Amino acid sequence: MDTLKNIMVAIDFNDSIGELMVYAEGLAEKFNSKIWVLHVAEPEPDFVGYEPGPQYIRDIKAEEYREEHHNLQEVCKNFISADIESEALLIQGSTVETVLDEAKKLNIDLLIVGTHKHSFLHNLLQENVSLELIKKAEIPMLTIPIDEG
C-alpha cells in the first residue's frame, strides 16, 4: 500500500516540534513519503494596502522571514532522517486557508498538526486553528496532543 506519498506537518515554532516529527518520520519511512514542513507566517498588516512601508521596516521583516525559513530548514535537518525527502515551506497568509491551499496544491495525503493542552483561555485563542482545519480539511488529518512542559 503506497497511499501516503506526501505528508505535511503544519508547525508553529511554539510547538514541541520533535513530537510531531517523530510521527511524520515514522510514517514517511513506512510509506516512502516526502515530508513537507509548513509554517505560516503572519501577513504583515502594513503591507496589505498599496502603500509600501518604510524600507527599514521591510528589511526587518525580510530578515525575520529569512530567519524563520532557516529555522524551518534546521527542523528538517535535525528531526528528519537524511534518507527521507523533506522540504521546508514558509508562506505568508491566514493560517487555515494557507495550510489547506498548500495541501491541495502539493497533493498532500496526510496533514499532521499539534493540538495544545494549555489553559482554557489559551485553548479558546489557539485551538481554533486546529479545529478550523479539522472542520475544513478534505484530506486525512493526524492531530497530536502536545504538552508544553
Secondary structure by P-SEA (a helix, b strand, c coil): cccccbbbbbbccccaaaaaaaaaaaaaaaabbbbbbbbbccccccccccccccaaaaaaaaaaaaaaaaaaaaaaaccccccbbbbbbbbbcccaaaaaaaaaaacccbbbbbbbcccaaaaaccaaaaaaaaaccccbbbbbbbbcc
